[in-house]
Amino acid sequence: MVGPVALACGRRTSAAAAKQTHPMSEAGRHNQRTGKLTVMAILGTVVTLAAAVLAAAQGAAAATCTVSAVAGFSSCSGSSSVLIKGPFTVPAETVATLSVASGGKATVTGTVTFAKSTSLTSSDYLFTLKGSGVTFDGTSGVFNGNGASYWDGEGSNGGVNKPKMFKVSTSGNSVIKGIKLLNTPIHAFSISGSNNLIESVTVDDSAGTSLGHNTDAFDVSASNIIIKNSYVYNQDDCLAVNSGSNITFSGNYCSGGHGISIGSIASDKTVDGVYVSGCTIVDSQNGVRIKTVYDATGGYVKNVQYSSITLSGITKYGIVIEQDYENGSPTGTPTSGIPISAVTLSGITGTMASGYKYSTYILCAACSDFTFSGIDITPKSASCTGISPTPSGC
């Protein structure tokens, strides 16, 4: 009796189990089908995304225009992404112009050398940058102007023809950073476009110590300009403001030149708002300087601030403000046609070199509203005429 009953019970149990597992198998198969579809959908999405990323990368690569020879500057003009890839040489008697699309970027890697020219003059620029709201990143690049083949001690005043180096014709809050200008024939950066930031650049004309001349680092004839955190080794003005307004020059290092200057200001040129701070000037003719051209008229200089300037090894003047300037040969007689007003000098400290002329020299015919404080330049020897009241430091 036990055996049949057990067998019968076993059969009923097996039958019940069969009936119970049948609908679960259908659910399992449904879940398997759904799972497979889900996995396939995910795989499809991944493949689609990967293809999109690859296409984007290929598109980005295709959109970057590479300059590896002089012809590339022209063919890449108008591009929004430009790579200037050295080394290569720009041939003699040739200038390069790059116009970057609005909001675009140009990057420099390697060295671009500009071959010696004989026909290019001081009215020419070896390189001109154009564009609005652009970024020019030369952090890994060098522009070599081949200056030693031009330098003859005459600069732009005579001798062989010499072109200027880099004309900044950008605007719209453009940024120029990182580039090294090496051995410029004469002026390094000539800034004619307004609303620009120039930062962390280097001008290295140190090889021109004996024959380099007029190697101004930054010549500014523009407004709303910031130049900061840069290094200059040259034989002329570290900064020369010729005209413009709202110009900031901060955190820069100047060696071997003529100092940080406003001017020389010629007839009908105006300067309003120059702010120089936190700079170091070493082994130079002058420290800080304002100069207006003898007999010039119709212009003015106003709202100038020099602050926290450190001087070392200055051979002529620590502070010089003169209204008798003629190129290389001041007359000694100031004129009043370009008045200078609202000038503040504070925290100008440091040392003069042996054989210096004056730690402070002022020769004015039309100067007013000068405020000096914290002037500590040693040894002290001052000559201040044509200004009343006489500022401290005189």
Disulfide bonds with the S-S distance in Angstrom:
Cys65-Cys76 1.98
Cys238-Cys254 2.16
Cys364-Cys367 1.92
Cys384-Cys394 1.95
